[in-house]
Amino acid sequence: MLGRLQPACNFSVALVLIVSIWGWGVGLELERLVYESKATGTTESLGNLVVILAESQKNNARDGLTGALAAHRERYIQVVEGPAQALDSLLRRLEDDPRHKDVTLLDRQPISERLFGAWTMASARITPAYGEALDRLVEGDELTPPKVIRILLDAVRADQFEKAVSAS
């Protein structure tokens, strides 16, 4: 099932971004993967996201993974960075996770440094502009890893900036 591009479905408006980090993986060969999957339950439920956040925090801390997850309209798109062996374990868990179906690996590459390694576990609401950008990628069959990474990274940075400004 991994590696096969699935047809795009309805996507965007209130997009939730989940970012996670842990300091492991230093000195190990790092890789970044991008995947998408269809959610078997609703991605609009705060309860579902809380469960995913809690499990991701525990598993990512144990495995030295960092990344960002966009969840909306019964779909997940995620960028994950970390040691190759930990990414292999993650993909096996996703295939067996009843909350995911049609897991599609869009990209997997060696990296020299993490892009998402500066954040602790956080969640951010993505603006309509980011949601529209992801819609265009999915609906236009342009869901390329560099575009996904850029949108998620920009959204995380924008959210962190807004939180810093409102705290001061």
C-alpha positions, 0 to 999 in steps of 0.5 A: 500500500505504501508508495501509491498515490491515492485520489484527492478528497475534500480538503481544507478550511480548518486545518490542524497542525500538530508539531512534535520534537525530541532531542534524540537522533543526534549523531544518527543518520537522519531521514525525512518522510512525507506521507498521507492517509485517509482517516477512518474517524473524523479529523474535526473532533478535538477528542480524536486529535488529543488522543493522537497528540498524546500517543505521538508525544509518547512515541516520538519522545521514545523514538527521537522523531520530530515533525508536523501533522496536518489533519482535516476532512478525514485526511492526514498529511505528515512530515516526520524526521528522525533515524531511519529505524524509527521511521520504519517502525512508525510506518509499520505502526501506521499500517496497523493503526485503525485510525489510518487507511490507504497510507501513501508514502510520498517521499523519503530522503536522507537529510543533514538536519531537521527542519521541524526540530525547533519545536516541542509538541504543539498544535496550531490552527492553520489559516484559510490561506494555508488550507487553500494552498493544501487544497490546491496541492491535493485537488490539482494532484500536485501533492509534492513533498517539497510543497507539503514541507514548505506549507507545514513549515510556514504554518508552524513558524507563523503560529509560533510568531503569533503566539510570541507576539500575543504573549508580549 
